[in-house]
Amino acid sequence: HDALPISTYKIIYSMKKIILAFMVFAMSLSAIAADNDSTKVSKKTITPFDRFGISLQTGAGFRTKGYYPLFINNRYSYEVLTGFKLLLDLNVAYALHDESKTYKSAVLAGGGLGYRLIGNTINSSTKNTVALDVLATGGSSIGSSSWKQGYGDVGAELYFRNKQRNIGFSFGAHYRYVNSRTNDMPNMNIGYITLGFKF
């Protein structure tokens, strides 16, 4: 097999540093979060790991300016205060051209905030969870992506989760604005849906 290009190793190394920095920052806020949740600890003993979540998602967007957008997302979340989450997104975006069947791709890193609008939080002793989260994120392409861009994203995600198995299913609807920094790629307003798993 051919060796991976140096730029790919740099991207992987950068992602590792981003994930580590996010986890250190999020867990450093545990003391603050514990104080805010102190009146509810009797319901459930909360650890930093209870606050941490990982979700894997795939997304498909509606045709925009001759392109079909596709997304693969790896999201890390940390519930800092009851219902409020810090988000870290590491994802790949593709834009498939309708006529030429060629595509551009971007490796993206971003972050944002989430809020549980409806449903149980980590303080709940309920085993089965149906919840609705609203999210706002933003980020930029990294490395030698062929589709350089910055983006802003808002959306809502519905979760179905069994706490005994500690895994859930998610369905989301999102809007994303893409500010393309590649000459032959237009700026885009993208509506898209996501399906995924949450751990």
Secondary structure, 3 states (H helix, E strand, C coil): CCCCCHHHHHHHHHHHHHHHHHHHHHHHCHHHHHHHCHHHCCCCCCCHHHHEEEEEEEEEECCECCEEEEEEEEEEEEEEECCEEEEEEEEEEEEEECCCCCEEEEEEEEEEEEEEEECCCCCCCCCEEEEEEEEEEEEEECCCCCCCEEEEEEEEEEEEEECCCCEEEEEEEEEEEEEECCCCCCCEEEEEEEEEEEC
